[in-house]
């Protein structure tokens, strides 16, 4: 990505804050003007006022004092605006970028999250954007102030002594060339810093999310080694960073010292020649400080720019990633869903080399229940994931009520489908919040009715805080069966015409399974239902059972028909009822 393109996109975030931006620059202009004016006023006072009579001096000093006080009062308010509202502008821009990044992440397809780590994405949302915010505020302001002071002081220095200023300029030019080449080295190092700290965040997020597994296996040493690996890689990147920064700052410090040496040596030479007075050299020295300070500011800005630029490039990598699943331009709302489903010659692969599904053909009339069974990895969950367009078919088509689902807007399509999964995700918050997720804005009566249908209302009411009970991160304070019934209540509240049950009871004990199965049977009434199950006893009543193996349909029929066929289904069913653990068929 070209740097000009990155900068153009970065500058577009200033657009809503044009007034703040330009007023910030105006205040920077006032601050610079005051700093530049003081040595000029001091020079004027020394040469023109202090040579007058006592009464004139006192009168003039009074006026000059009032002017100086007014100047520094103006500088105070301008400096206040720069420090406060300038930072507020940067914070607002950071907020806008974080919003755009999060909103875009919500649009990205499952395939993106299959390839990327949550911790790395969090790094882009937090640490990267902080550096971008600092650049957004300080960048233009520091460059503007620095250029004003450098150009202004250079012009004044030229008016004092041209030859000495040209020598000064020659040293500055060498300093600029040195800075340019060091900057090129710093760019790649700062980008590497961003990548490495993202890996540290990913390692921490992964370890803490699975802390119960870590402790159950007593694998804290393993996690420490994994963390040390990413942490040391980041440390190495930072060491390289600081080595280059050390050479950069030390080199520029050397050149700044060289500027003073040049001024002292050349100043002495010009004084001896009679082309420069000692008073002018004193004023010249004052302006040298004004000339060098913004160079220091620009040197520090360079580091800030590289950090912000590297962060913004990583930001753009995400926001410019196009979702693989997108609405067609002429997509329409899915309305009045009857519930007929058809998979027509469907094939699918996550990549070209590894096909997952081969020529799948399934018809499910509205209100019927179809069960998908077979070994793990056969493609059952993938078949179900194609219906709400979590992934798109590689070839063939999936239809609802005779229409290709790609003709519908994703939101309306997914609103028509309810999913109950084995791995229940509950958000940190109350039980009420988690059930209401199925229908934002639902009334308390609707929430309670959904809970009753899911056989969880009585349990909720037995809790001290009832529906306000905090469930903990990922629902850790509830049992597996309780979490599952809350997720079922969520789908009851959504009330979709199509239902997907993805191994919704396989992780539960027998007692919990009976409760859950009763709730699921109630939920499936009058809905078109796709069921994935390993416990074959739960799908005996299905209208059709389809056996999936290696991405293909190998058997299909009712429970009785498949037992008579004496194939894969009959084998697995008999194994389960002979008491062999379910894990043997997975």
C-alpha positions in Angstrom: 0.0 0.0 0.0 1.4 3.4 -1.1 2.3 5.8 1.7 0.3 8.6 -0.1 -2.8 6.4 -0.1 -2.4 5.6 3.7 -2.0 9.3 4.5 -5.0 10.3 2.4 -7.2 7.8 4.3 -5.7 9.1 7.6 -6.4 12.7 6.7 -10.1 11.8 5.9 -10.7 11.3 9.6 -10.0 15.0 10.2 -13.1 16.0 8.1 -15.7 16.0 10.9 -13.4 18.1 13.0 -12.3 20.8 10.5 -13.0 23.7 12.9 -11.1 22.1 15.8 -8.2 21.2 13.4 -7.8 24.7 11.9 -8.3 26.5 15.2 -5.7 24.2 16.7 -3.3 25.3 13.9 -4.3 28.9 14.4 -3.4 28.6 18.1 -0.2 26.9 17.1 0.5 30.0 14.9 -0.1 32.4 17.8 2.2 30.3 20.1 5.0 30.3 17.5 4.5 34.0 16.8 4.9 34.9 20.5 8.1 32.7 20.8 9.5 34.3 17.7 8.6 37.9 18.7 10.3 37.9 22.1 13.9 38.0 21.0 13.0 40.7 18.4 11.4 42.8 21.1 14.4 42.2 23.4 16.7 43.3 20.5 14.6 46.4 19.9 14.6 47.3 23.6 18.4 46.8 23.8 19.2 48.9 20.7 16.5 51.5 20.7 15.0 52.0 24.2 17.8 51.5 26.6 19.8 54.2 24.8 17.1 56.8 25.6 16.6 59.0 28.6 15.3 57.5 31.9 11.8 58.9 31.5 11.5 57.5 27.9 12.8 54.1 29.1 10.3 53.9 31.9 7.4 55.0 29.6 8.4 52.6 26.8 9.0 49.7 29.2 5.4 50.2 30.6 3.9 49.9 27.1 6.2 47.0 26.1 5.3 45.3 29.4 1.6 45.6 28.7 2.2 44.2 25.2 4.2 41.3 26.5 1.6 40.4 29.1 -1.1 40.5 26.4 1.0 38.3 24.2 1.6 35.7 26.9 -2.1 35.8 28.0 -3.0 35.0 24.4 -0.3 32.3 24.4 -1.8 30.8 27.6 -5.3 30.4 26.1 -3.9 29.1 22.8 -1.7 26.6 24.7 -4.7 25.6 26.8 -6.8 25.0 23.6 -3.9 23.0 22.0 -3.4 20.8 25.0 -7.1 20.2 25.9 -9.2 20.5 22.7 -6.4 19.3 20.5 -6.2 16.1 22.5 -10.0 15.9 22.5 -10.0 16.0 18.7 -7.4 13.2 18.7 -9.5 11.2 21.1 -12.6 11.7 19.0 -10.7 10.6 15.9 -9.5 7.5 17.8 -13.1 6.8 18.8 -14.3 7.1 15.2 -11.5 4.7 14.0 -12.3 2.3 16.8 -16.0 2.4 15.8 -15.2 1.9 12.1 -12.9 -1.0 13.0 -15.4 -2.7 15.3 -18.3 -2.2 12.9 -16.2 -3.6 10.0 -15.2 -6.6 12.2 -18.9 -7.3 12.7 -19.3 -7.5 8.9 -16.4 -9.9 8.3 -17.2 -13.5 7.5 -16.5 -16.6 9.6 -13.6 -17.4 7.4 -11.8 -14.3 8.6 -12.1 -15.3 12.2 -11.0 -18.8 11.3 -7.7 -17.3 10.2 -7.2 -14.6 12.8 -6.6 -14.5 16.5 -8.9 -12.5 18.8 -6.0 -11.2 20.9 -4.4 -9.7 17.8 -7.7 -8.0 16.8 -7.9 -6.6 20.3 -4.4 -5.1 19.9 -5.6 -3.3 16.8 -8.6 -2.0 18.6 -6.7 -0.7 21.7 -2.9 -0.1 21.6 -2.6 0.6 17.8 -5.4 3.2 17.9 -3.9 5.0 20.9 -0.7 5.7 19.0 -2.8 6.8 16.0 -4.7 9.2 18.3 -1.5 10.7 19.5 -0.3 11.2 15.9 -3.7 12.7 14.9 -3.4 15.4 17.6 0.3 16.1 17.8 1.3 15.3 14.2 0.0 18.3 12.2 0.4 20.7 15.2 4.0 19.7 15.8 4.9 19.9 12.2 3.2 23.2 11.8 4.8 24.8 14.8 8.2 23.4 13.9 8.1 24.6 10.4 6.9 28.1 11.5 9.6 28.4 14.0 12.3 27.0 11.7 11.3 29.2 8.7 10.7 32.3 10.9 13.9 32.0 12.9 15.9 31.2 9.7 14.5 34.4 8.0 15.5 36.5 11.1 18.9 34.8 11.3 19.4 35.7 7.6 18.6 39.3 8.3 21.3 39.4 11.1 24.1 37.6 9.1 23.7 35.8 5.8 27.0 34.0 5.6 26.8 32.6 9.1 23.2 31.4 8.5 24.2 29.7 5.2 26.8 27.7 7.2 24.1 26.9 9.7 21.8 25.7 6.8 24.5 23.5 5.4 24.9 21.6 8.7 21.1 21.4 9.0 20.9 19.9 5.5 23.4 17.1 6.5 21.3 16.5 9.6 18.1 16.1 7.4 19.7 13.6 5.1 20.9 11.6 8.1 17.4 11.7 9.6 15.8 10.5 6.3 17.9 7.4 6.1 17.4 6.5 9.8 13.7 7.0 9.3 13.5 4.4 6.6 15.1 1.9 9.0 12.7 2.8 11.8 9.6 2.2 9.7 10.0 -1.5 9.4 11.1 -1.8 13.0 8.0 -0.1 14.4 5.7 -2.2 12.2 7.5 -5.3 13.5 6.8 -4.0 17.1 3.1 -3.9 16.3 3.0 -7.4 15.0 5.0 -8.8 18.0 2.9 -7.0 20.7 -0.2 -8.3 19.0 1.2 -11.9 19.3 1.8 -11.2 23.1 -1.8 -10.1 23.4 -2.9 -13.2 21.5 -0.9 -15.4 23.8 -2.4 -13.8 26.9 -5.9 -13.9 25.6 -5.7 -17.5 24.6 -4.2 -18.6 27.9 -6.6 -16.6 30.1 -9.6 -17.7 28.1 -8.6 -21.3 28.7 -7.4 -20.9 32.3 -9.6 -23.7 33.6 -8.2 -26.1 31.1 -4.7 -24.9 32.0 -5.2 -25.5 35.7 -7.0 -28.8 35.3 -3.9 -30.1 33.4 -1.5 -28.3 35.7 0.1 -26.9 32.6 1.0 -23.4 33.9 4.7 -24.1 33.0 3.6 -24.8 29.4 1.7 -21.5 29.2 4.6 -19.7 30.7 6.9 -21.0 28.0 4.4 -20.0 25.3 4.1 -16.6 26.8 7.9 -16.2 27.2 8.4 -17.1 23.5 6.1 -14.3 22.3 7.2 -11.9 25.0 10.9 -12.4 24.2 10.2 -12.0 20.5 8.6 -8.6 21.3 11.5 -7.7 23.6 14.0 -8.5 20.8 12.0 -6.3 18.4 12.0 -3.5 21.0 15.7 -3.9 21.5 16.3 -3.5 17.7 13.9 -0.5 17.9 15.8 1.2 20.6 19.2 0.5 19.0 18.1 2.3 15.9 16.4 5.1 17.9 19.6 5.5 20.0 21.7 6.0 16.8 19.0 8.3 15.5 18.7 10.5 18.5 22.5 10.5 19.3 23.3 11.4 15.7 20.8 14.3 15.7 22.1 15.4 19.1 25.6 15.4 17.6 24.5 17.6 14.8 22.7 20.0 17.2 26.0 20.4 19.1 27.7 20.9 15.8 25.3 23.8 15.1 26.4 25.6 18.3 30.1 25.0 17.5 29.6 26.4 14.0 27.9 29.5 15.4 30.6 30.1 18.1 33.4 29.6 15.6 31.9 31.6 12.7 30.5 34.3 15.1 34.0 34.9 16.5 35.4 35.1 12.9 32.7 37.6 11.8 33.2 39.7 15.0 36.9 39.9 14.4 36.2 40.9 10.8 33.8 43.6 12.0 30.8 42.2 10.1 28.9 41.2 13.3 28.5 42.9 16.6 28.5 41.1 20.0 24.9 42.3 20.6 23.8 40.7 17.3 25.6 37.5 18.2 23.6 37.4 21.5 20.3 37.8 19.6 21.6 35.3 17.1 22.2 32.8 19.9 18.6 33.3 21.2 17.2 32.5 17.8 19.5 29.4 17.6 17.5 28.0 20.5 14.3 28.8 18.7 15.7 27.2 15.6 17.0 24.1 17.3 14.0 23.4 19.6 11.6 22.7 16.7 14.2 20.4 15.1 14.1 18.5 18.4 10.3 18.5 18.2 10.5 17.1 14.6 12.9 14.4 15.7 10.6 13.3 18.5 7.6 13.5 16.0 9.4 11.1 13.7 9.2 8.4 16.3 5.6 9.2 17.0 4.8 9.3 13.3 6.4 5.8 12.7 4.4 4.3 15.6 1.1 5.9 14.4 1.8 5.1 10.8 2.5 1.5 11.5 -0.7 1.3 13.7 -2.8 2.9 11.0 -1.5 0.5 8.3 -2.6 -2.4 10.5 -5.9 -0.7 11.0 -6.3 -0.4 7.2 -5.4 -4.1 6.8 -8.6 -4.9 8.6 -11.0 -2.2 7.4 -10.0 -2.8 3.8 -10.6 -6.5 4.1 -13.7 -7.3 2.1 -16.2 -9.7 3.7 -16.3 -12.9 1.7 -20.1 -13.1 2.4 -21.8 -10.0 1.0 -25.3 -9.0 0.1 -26.0 -8.9 -3.6 -26.8 -5.4 -4.9 -30.4 -6.4 -5.6 -30.8 -8.4 -2.4 -34.3 -8.4 -0.9 -35.7 -9.0 2.5 -36.8 -12.6 3.4 -40.4 -12.3 4.4 -43.3 -14.6 5.2 -41.1 -17.6 5.5 -42.9 -20.9 4.9 -39.8 -23.0 5.7 -39.1 -25.2 2.7 -35.4 -25.9 2.5 -33.4 -27.4 -0.4 -29.7 -28.2 -0.9 -29.3 -28.6 -4.6 -26.1 -30.1 -5.9 -24.1 -28.4 -3.1 -20.4 -28.8 -2.9 -18.1 -26.8 -0.6 -14.5 -26.5 0.4 -12.6 -24.1 2.7 -9.8 -24.1 0.2 -9.4 -25.5 -3.3 -7.3 -28.5 -2.2 -9.6 -29.9 0.6 -13.2 -30.5 -0.4 -15.6 -30.8 2.5 -18.9 -31.5 0.8 -19.6 -33.3 -2.4 -22.9 -32.9 -4.4 -25.3 -32.8 -1.4 -29.0 -32.9 -2.3 -31.5 -32.6 0.5 -35.1 -31.4 0.5 -36.9 -30.5 3.7 -40.6 -29.6 3.5 -41.8 -26.9 5.8 -42.4 -28.1 9.4 -40.4 -31.3 9.0 -37.5 -32.5 11.0 -34.4 -33.9 9.4 -31.4 -35.3 11.3 -27.8 -35.4 10.2 -25.7 -38.1 11.7 -22.4 -39.7 11.1 -18.7 -39.6 12.1 -17.2 -36.3 13.3 -15.6 -34.3 10.5 -18.0 -35.7 7.9 -19.5 -32.3 7.1 -22.7 -32.2 9.1 -22.0 -28.8 10.8 -20.8 -27.4 7.5 -24.1 -28.3 5.8 -25.9 -26.4 8.6 -23.5 -23.4 8.4 -24.3 -22.9 4.7 -28.0 -22.3 5.5 -27.6 -19.0 7.3 -24.7 -18.1 4.9 -21.9 -18.3 7.5 -20.1 -19.7 4.4 -21.1 -19.7 0.8 -21.3 -22.8 -1.3 -18.5 -23.5 -3.7 -21.0 -24.8 -6.3 -24.7 -25.6 -6.3 -27.2 -23.6 -4.3 -29.2 -23.6 -1.0 -32.8 -22.5 -1.3 -35.5 -21.4 1.1 -39.1 -21.5 -0.2 -37.7 -22.1 -3.7 -35.4 -19.0 -3.7 -31.6 -19.0 -3.6 -30.5 -17.7 -0.2 -28.0 -15.5 -1.9 -30.9 -13.3 -3.1 -31.8 -12.4 0.4 -30.2 -9.8 2.7 -28.1 -11.6 5.3 -29.8 -10.0 8.3 -33.3 -11.0 7.2 -32.1 -14.5 6.3 -30.4 -15.0 9.8 -33.4 -13.5 11.5 -35.5 -16.4 10.1 -33.1 -19.1 11.5 -32.5 -20.0 15.1 -29.4 -21.9 16.1 -28.8 -23.9 19.3 -25.3 -25.2 19.5 -23.4 -27.6 21.8 -20.9 -24.9 22.8 -23.2 -22.3 24.3 -21.9 -18.7 24.5 -23.4 -16.5 27.2 -22.4 -12.9 27.3 -21.1 -11.3 30.5 -24.2 -9.8 32.1 -27.5 -10.9 33.6 -29.7 -13.9 32.7 -32.3 -11.4 31.5 -29.8 -9.8 29.1 -28.8 -13.2 27.7 -32.3 -14.4 27.0 -33.3 -11.0 25.6 -30.4 -11.3 23.1 -32.9 -13.3 21.0 -35.2 -10.3 20.7 -33.6 -6.9 21.7 -36.3 -4.8 23.4 -38.4 -7.7 24.6 -40.6 -7.2 27.6 -40.1 -8.9 30.9 -43.3 -10.9 30.2 -41.9 -12.2 26.9 -38.6 -13.1 28.5 -40.3 -15.1 31.3 -42.6 -16.8 28.8 -39.5 -17.9 26.7 -37.8 -19.1 29.9 -40.9 -21.2 30.9 -41.0 -22.8 27.5 -37.3 -23.7 27.9 -38.0 -25.2 31.4 -35.6 -22.7 33.1 -38.0 -20.2 34.7 -38.3 -22.0 38.0 -34.5 -22.3 38.4 -34.1 -18.6 37.6 -36.7 -17.6 40.2 -34.9 -19.8 42.8 -31.8 -17.6 42.5 -31.4 -14.6 44.9 -31.3 -12.0 42.1 -33.7 -13.9 39.8 -33.4 -12.7 36.2 -30.8 -10.1 37.3 -28.4 -12.8 38.3 -24.9 -12.2 36.8 -23.8 -15.2 34.8 -20.1 -14.5 34.7 -17.8 -14.5 31.7 -19.1 -17.1 29.2 -21.7 -18.1 31.8 -19.1 -19.7 34.1 -21.4 -19.5 37.1 -24.0 -21.8 35.6 -24.0 -25.5 34.8 -23.9 -26.8 31.2 -27.6 -27.7 31.3 -28.6 -24.4 32.7 -26.6 -22.5 30.1 -28.1 -24.7 27.4 -31.7 -24.0 28.5 -30.9 -20.2 28.6 -29.7 -20.5 25.0 -32.9 -22.4 24.1 -35.0 -19.6 25.8 -33.1 -17.1 23.6 -34.3 -19.0 20.5 -37.8 -19.3 21.8 -37.9 -15.5 22.2 -36.5 -15.1 18.7 -39.3 -17.4 17.4 -37.7 -18.3 14.0 -39.5 -20.5 11.4 -36.3 -22.5 10.8 -34.3 -24.2 13.5 -30.8 -25.7 13.6 -29.9 -27.9 16.5 -26.1 -28.6 16.4 -25.4 -31.4 18.9 -27.3 -29.4 21.5 -27.4 -32.3 24.1 -24.2 -34.2 23.4 -22.2 -32.6 26.2 -24.8 -33.1 28.9 -25.5 -35.8 31.4 -28.6 -38.0 31.0 -30.8 -36.1 33.5 -29.9 -32.7 31.9 -30.4 -34.2 28.5 -34.0 -35.3 29.3 -34.8 -31.7 30.4 -33.1 -30.2 27.4 -34.7 -32.7 24.9 -38.1 -31.9 26.2 -37.4 -28.2 25.6 -36.0 -28.8 22.2 -39.0 -30.9 21.1 -41.2 -28.1 22.2 -39.0 -25.6 20.3 -39.1 -27.7 17.1 -42.9 -27.9 17.0 -44.2 -26.4 13.7 -40.7 -25.4 12.6 -38.5 -26.7 9.9 -35.7 -28.3 11.8 -32.2 -29.5 11.0 -30.7 -31.6 13.8 -27.1 -32.7 14.2 -26.7 -35.5 16.8 -24.3 -38.1 17.9 -26.7 -39.6 20.4 -28.9 -41.4 18.0 -31.7 -42.0 20.5 -32.5 -38.3 20.2 -33.3 -38.4 16.5 -35.4 -41.6 16.2 -38.5 -39.5 15.8 -37.1 -37.4 12.9 -39.0 -37.4 9.6 -35.8 -38.3 7.8 -32.3 -39.3 9.0 -29.4 -38.6 6.7 -26.0 -40.3 7.3 -23.1 -38.0 6.2 -19.6 -39.5 5.8 -16.6 -37.9 4.1 -18.7 -35.0 2.8 -21.3 -37.2 1.0 -24.7 -38.7 1.8 -24.2 -42.4 2.2 -27.6 -43.4 3.7 -31.0 -41.8 4.2 -34.4 -42.8 5.5 -36.5 -43.1 8.7 -35.1 -44.7 11.8 -36.8 -48.0 11.1 -35.7 -48.0 7.4 -32.1 -47.4 8.3 -32.1 -50.2 10.9 -33.4 -52.5 8.3 -30.7 -51.4 5.9 -28.2 -52.6 8.5 -25.5 -50.1 7.4 -23.5 -47.3 9.1 -26.5 -46.0 11.0 -27.5 -49.4 12.3 -24.0 -50.1 13.3 -23.7 -46.9 15.4 -27.1 -47.3 16.9 -26.4 -50.8 18.0 -23.1 -49.8 19.4 -24.7 -47.1 21.6 -27.3 -49.4 22.9 -24.8 -52.0 23.7 -23.3 -49.5 26.2 -20.3 -48.5 24.2 -19.3 -44.9 24.9 -20.5 -42.3 22.4 -16.9 -41.2 21.9 -16.3 -44.4 19.8 -18.3 -43.0 17.0 -16.9 -39.5 17.0 
